[in-house]
Amino acid sequence: MNILRESNYTSVPWKNGGGVTREILRSPADGAEFDWRLSLATIAAPGPFSTFAGYHRTLVLVGGAGVELNFAQHGSARLSVPGQSVEFDGAWQTSCTLVDGPSTDLNLIVSSARAQSVRHAMALTDRHTVQTADWTEVFVCCVSGAIRVTNTAGEVRALRAVDVARCAPSDGAIVCAPDGSGTANVFIAAVRRRSA
C-alpha cells in the first residue's frame, strides 16, 4: 500500500493549455499515452475541457461551489457538493461553467481499449471493505474529511483530503473507515489492463 500525498503531486499543463493539472499517478509513468491517470485540477475560469478520445472520464468534485458541465448533444451535469461525480466519454465536446468561483476536482481517465475499471464515490459513515483481487491497482481517494485504511497485513494509514492510497492485490481486502467524527467522502476505483 503506497500513500500519495498532495504535496508530492506533479503539476502538468492541461492538454488544451487552459490550465494546470496536478498529476497524482499514471500508468505507464512515461510516454504520451497512458492506460489510466488520476489527477487533481483547479478550475479557475469557464471554458472547454481537453478532449481525450478513446478514454473514459470520471470527474469528482473535491472543493469549491461546483461546476456545470455541458456535453453538447449528450446533455449536462451539475456538481455542487463534494463527493458528487459524473462519468463521460473523453471524446465528447465538453465545456464547463463555474457555480460560484474556482472549483477543484479529481479526474480519473481510463483507456477504453487497453484497460477496464470500476469506480464509485461514496459518503463513508462506517467501515467499508474494498477487494483488490483480480485488479492491477485499486485507488482509495479521500475526497473530504479524514479516513483510515487498513490492509490484510494490518498496516494502517491515515488519509486526509486528496490523499490517495494506491493498493495492489497483495494488500488483500482493504478496510476503509472514518477517522474521527463526521462523514468523510471517498472515491474508490479499481483498474486492470485488458488481456491481449
Sequence and secondary structure as in RCSB ss.txt:
>XXXX:A:sequence
MNILRESNYTSVPWKNGGGVTREILRSPADGAEFDWRLSLATIAAPGPFSTFAGYHRTLVLVGGAGVELNFAQHG
SARLSVPGQSVEFDGAWQTSCTLVDGPSTDLNLIVSSARAQSVRHAMALTDRHTVQTADWTEVFVCCVSGAIRVT
NTAGEVRALRAVDVARCAPSDGAIVCAPDGSGTANVFIAAVRRRSA
>XXXX:A:secstr
 EEE GGG EEEE TTSSSEEEEEEEESSSSS  SEEEEEEEE S EE    TTEEEEEEEEEES EEEE GGG 
EEEE STT EEEEETTS  EEEESSS EEEEEEEEETTTEEEEEEEEEESS EEE  TT SEEEEEEEESEEEEE
 TT  EEEEETT EEEE GGG SEEEEE SSS EEEEEEEEEE   
